[in-house]
Amino acid sequence: MKKRSKFAAGVVTLLSVVTLAACSGKSSEGTNIITMKGDTITVSDFYNQVKSSSSAQQSMLTLVLSRVFEQQYGDKVSKKAVTNSYNKTAANYGDSFSSALSKAGLTTESYKQQIRTTMLVEYAVKQAAKKELTTANYKAAYKNYTPEVTAQVIKLDSEDTAKTVLESVKADGADFAKIAKEKTTTSKNKYEYTFDSADSTLPSDVMSAAFKLDKDGISDVISVVDSSTYKTAYYIVKVTAKAEKKTDWKSYKARLKKTIMNKKTSDASFQNKVIAAALEKANVKIKDKAFANILAQYATSSSSSSSSSSSSSSSSSSN
């Protein structure tokens, strides 16, 4: 919600002007919004005042993306999917949801529209990512793939506590599992996990540390900052089992597919290329120089995508 709220107020502001203009047709420029002694404020006055602001720039970009992706992928996202996502966010906020919407300058409908546009873009990115499932990319993903590891993991909220617990689990005769069950702060005191490098169950730093350990090895304290809450958690890992890596990449094809898809769909540069392609297909032209640069990042992506797409097409598809 916080990330969306930065441009939400701008959406409302600029769309209000657009709506006024649409309602009054060609005469909208002279339509009075405010009258006062000896002066008036017209739609044109207001538009010219706000259009160069950062919020208006982001708002226009949002409006363009909404229109373009609705036109090209509108039948790929259902009303039910949007409602479910909306309800999930509402449930997370609880009684404060209405207040959070209001502070962000959003209504139920405008927030649902944001969700819908996000889902449409995500759909387009996912479809484009599927084209990256080539034999070459599978083999590249295999080189960096680590098969399943089973580990006992202790999560703690304090660095001092983590250091004390580390001394305990490394002491002679220590029962790591027992200490983990007693000390970990995870839900229901869960402490045992099985994962491979395609997983996202645990933070990537924690998994990386586990992959480097031998069986029965214990890590040092691993600090991880939660990107959503900015709170730091501290982890200690003990590996209890490690699978040998098979020589044939096809043995892991499903997991490698997940790795490739996750890498592409989370890559901002790749996302921008997909958006650039959609904008080009829609033949978007900016007529007001005040908004001349809102698509600049996608123009750059578009110019660099041709070479990468030609190289990827040379590899045989294997999905």
C-alpha positions in Angstrom: 0.0 0.0 0.0 2.8 2.5 0.9 4.5 2.2 -2.5 1.2 2.8 -4.4 0.2 5.7 -2.2 3.1 7.9 -3.4 1.4 8.5 -6.7 -2.2 7.8 -5.7 -3.0 11.4 -4.9 -1.6 12.5 -8.2 -3.8 10.0 -10.0 -6.9 11.5 -8.4 -5.7 15.1 -9.1 -4.8 14.6 -12.7 -7.8 12.3 -13.5 -10.1 15.0 -12.1 -8.8 17.4 -14.7 -9.0 14.8 -17.5 -12.6 14.0 -16.4 -13.6 17.7 -16.5 -12.0 18.0 -19.9 -13.8 15.0 -21.3 -17.2 16.2 -19.9 -16.9 19.6 -21.5 -15.4 18.7 -24.8 -13.4 21.3 -26.8 -14.8 24.1 -24.6 -13.2 22.5 -21.5 -10.2 24.8 -21.5 -12.3 27.8 -20.7 -14.6 26.0 -18.2 -14.6 27.7 -14.9 -13.7 25.6 -11.8 -13.5 28.5 -9.4 -14.9 32.0 -9.6 -14.0 35.0 -7.5 -14.2 38.8 -7.7 -12.4 39.9 -10.8 -11.0 36.5 -11.6 -11.7 32.8 -12.5 -9.7 29.6 -12.4 -10.4 27.5 -15.5 -9.7 23.8 -16.2 -6.9 25.0 -18.4 -5.4 27.1 -15.6 -5.5 24.1 -13.3 -4.1 21.6 -15.8 -1.2 23.9 -16.7 -0.5 24.4 -13.0 -0.3 20.7 -12.0 0.8 18.9 -15.1 4.5 19.3 -14.6 4.5 18.1 -11.0 6.1 14.7 -10.2 2.8 13.4 -9.0 1.0 14.4 -12.2 3.9 12.8 -14.2 3.5 9.5 -12.4 -0.3 9.8 -12.7 -0.2 10.2 -16.4 2.2 7.2 -16.7 -0.2 5.2 -14.6 -3.1 6.2 -16.8 -1.2 5.3 -20.0 -0.2 1.9 -18.7 -3.7 1.2 -17.5 -5.2 2.0 -20.9 -2.6 0.1 -22.9 -2.6 -3.1 -20.9 -6.4 -3.1 -20.5 -6.7 -3.0 -24.3 -4.1 -5.7 -24.9 -4.6 -8.1 -22.0 -8.0 -7.0 -20.4 -9.5 -10.5 -20.8 -6.7 -12.2 -18.9 -7.5 -10.8 -15.5 -10.9 -11.5 -13.9 -12.9 -9.3 -11.7 -12.8 -12.1 -9.1 -9.0 -12.1 -9.1 -8.9 -8.4 -8.4 -11.5 -8.6 -5.7 -9.7 -11.5 -4.0 -6.4 -9.4 -4.0 -8.3 -6.4 -2.7 -9.9 -8.4 0.1 -6.6 -9.9 1.1 -5.0 -6.5 1.5 -8.1 -5.3 3.4 -7.9 -8.2 5.8 -4.2 -7.5 6.5 -5.0 -3.9 7.4 -8.1 -4.8 9.4 -10.0 -1.9 10.8 -7.5 0.6 9.6 -8.0 -0.2 5.9 -10.5 2.6 5.2 -8.2 5.1 6.9 -5.2 3.8 4.9 -7.1 4.2 1.6 -8.2 7.7 2.5 -4.6 8.8 3.4 -3.4 7.4 0.1 -6.1 9.4 -1.8 -7.8 6.2 -2.9 -11.3 4.9 -3.0 -12.3 1.2 -3.2 -12.7 1.5 -7.0 -9.5 3.4 -7.7 -7.5 1.0 -5.6 -9.0 -2.0 -7.4 -8.0 -0.3 -10.7 -4.4 -0.1 -9.5 -4.5 -3.8 -8.5 -6.0 -4.7 -11.9 -3.4 -2.7 -13.9 -0.6 -4.4 -11.8 -2.1 -7.8 -12.6 -2.3 -7.1 -16.3 1.3 -6.0 -16.4 2.3 -9.1 -14.4 0.5 -11.3 -16.8 2.3 -9.8 -19.8 5.7 -10.1 -18.1 5.0 -13.8 -17.2 4.0 -14.6 -20.8 7.2 -12.9 -22.1 9.2 -14.8 -19.5 7.9 -18.2 -20.9 9.8 -17.4 -24.2 13.0 -17.4 -22.2 12.6 -21.1 -21.4 15.3 -22.2 -23.9 17.7 -25.0 -23.7 20.6 -22.6 -23.3 18.8 -20.9 -20.3 17.9 -24.2 -18.7 21.6 -25.3 -18.9 22.7 -21.9 -17.5 20.3 -22.2 -14.6 21.4 -25.8 -13.9 25.0 -24.6 -13.4 23.9 -22.4 -10.5 21.3 -24.8 -9.2 21.6 -26.5 -5.8 19.5 -29.5 -5.1 17.5 -30.1 -1.9 19.0 -29.4 1.5 17.4 -30.2 4.8 18.2 -27.8 7.6 17.3 -26.8 11.1 16.9 -23.0 11.4 16.7 -20.8 14.4 15.3 -17.3 13.9 15.8 -14.6 16.5 14.9 -11.0 17.0 18.0 -9.8 18.9 21.7 -10.0 17.8 22.8 -10.4 21.4 20.4 -13.3 21.9 21.5 -14.8 18.6 25.2 -14.7 19.7 24.3 -16.4 23.0 22.3 -19.1 21.3 25.1 -19.7 18.8 27.4 -20.5 21.7 24.8 -22.9 23.0 24.3 -24.8 19.8 28.1 -25.1 19.2 28.8 -26.4 22.6 29.8 -30.1 23.0 26.8 -32.4 23.1 24.3 -29.6 22.3 20.9 -30.7 20.9 20.4 -28.2 18.1 16.9 -29.3 17.3 15.8 -29.0 21.0 17.3 -25.5 21.2 15.8 -24.5 17.9 12.3 -25.5 19.0 12.7 -23.6 22.2 14.3 -20.4 20.9 13.1 -19.8 17.3 10.6 -17.0 16.9 8.9 -18.4 13.8 5.2 -19.2 13.7 4.4 -22.4 15.7 8.1 -22.7 16.5 8.8 -24.2 13.1 12.5 -24.9 12.8 13.0 -27.6 10.1 13.0 -26.9 6.4 13.8 -28.7 3.1 14.6 -26.4 0.2 16.6 -26.1 -3.0 17.9 -23.0 -4.7 14.6 -22.5 -6.6 12.7 -22.0 -3.3 11.8 -18.8 -1.6 10.6 -20.2 1.7 13.6 -18.7 3.6 15.6 -15.5 2.9 18.1 -16.0 0.1 21.1 -15.2 2.5 19.9 -18.0 4.8 19.6 -20.5 2.0 23.0 -19.5 0.6 24.6 -20.0 3.9 23.0 -23.5 4.2 24.2 -24.5 0.7 27.8 -23.7 1.7 27.7 -26.0 4.8 28.6 -29.6 4.9 26.2 -32.1 6.6 26.0 -31.4 10.3 27.7 -28.0 9.8 26.4 -25.0 11.7 26.5 -21.4 10.4 27.5 -18.2 12.2 24.8 -15.7 12.9 23.2 -14.5 9.6 21.5 -11.0 9.8 18.7 -10.4 7.3 16.7 -7.1 6.8 13.1 -7.5 5.9 12.5 -5.2 2.9 8.9 -4.6 3.8 9.3 -3.8 7.5 13.0 -2.8 7.6 13.4 -5.0 10.7 16.5 -7.2 11.1 16.1 -10.8 12.0 19.0 -13.1 13.0 19.3 -16.7 11.8 21.5 -19.8 12.8 21.4 -22.8 10.5 22.4 -26.4 10.8 22.4 -28.7 7.8 21.1 -32.2 8.5 21.0 -33.6 4.9 22.2 -32.7 1.4 21.2 -34.3 -1.9 23.8 -35.1 -4.5 23.5 -33.1 -7.7 22.5 -35.2 -10.7 24.5 -34.8 -13.9 21.5 -34.5 -16.2 19.8 -31.0 -16.0 16.6 -32.5 -17.3 16.2 -34.2 -13.9 15.5 -30.8 -12.4 13.6 -29.3 -15.4 10.5 -28.2 -13.3 12.7 -26.5 -10.7 14.9 -24.9 -13.3 11.8 -23.6 -15.0 10.7 -21.9 -11.7 14.2 -20.4 -11.3 14.2 -18.9 -14.8 10.7 -17.6 -14.5 11.3 -16.1 -11.1 14.5 -14.4 -12.3 12.8 -12.9 -15.3 9.6 -11.8 -13.7 11.5 -10.0 -10.9 14.0 -8.3 -13.2 13.1 -4.6 -13.6 14.9 -4.4 -16.9 13.0 -7.3 -18.3 9.7 -5.9 -17.1 10.5 -2.5 -18.7 11.2 -4.3 -22.0 7.8 -6.0 -21.9 6.1 -2.6 -21.1 8.1 -1.0 -23.9 6.8 -3.6 -26.4 3.2 -3.0 -25.3 3.6 0.7 -25.7 5.1 0.3 -29.1 2.3 -2.0 -30.2 -0.3 0.6 -29.0 1.6 3.3 -30.9 1.6 5.6 -27.9 2.4 9.2 -28.9 2.8 12.0 -26.4 1.3 15.3 -27.6 1.9 17.5 -24.6 5.6 18.3 -24.1 5.1 18.5 -20.4 4.8 14.7 -20.4 7.6 14.1 -22.9 9.8 12.1 -20.6 7.3 9.8 -18.8 8.1 6.9 -21.1 11.8 7.5 -21.3 12.8 4.4 -19.3 10.8 2.2 -21.6 12.3 3.8 -24.7 15.7 2.8 -23.5 14.6 -0.7 -22.8 13.0 -1.0 -26.2 16.2 0.0 -28.0 18.3 -2.5 -26.1 15.8 -5.4 -26.3 16.2 -6.1 -30.0 19.7 -7.4 -29.7 18.8 -9.6 -26.6 15.7 -11.0 -28.3 17.6 -11.9 -31.4 20.2 -13.8 -29.4 17.7 -15.7 -27.3 15.7 -16.7 -30.4 18.8 -18.5 -31.7 18.6 -21.0 -28.8 16.0 -23.8 -29.3 12.9 -23.6 -27.1 12.6 -26.4 -24.5 9.6 -25.6 -22.3 
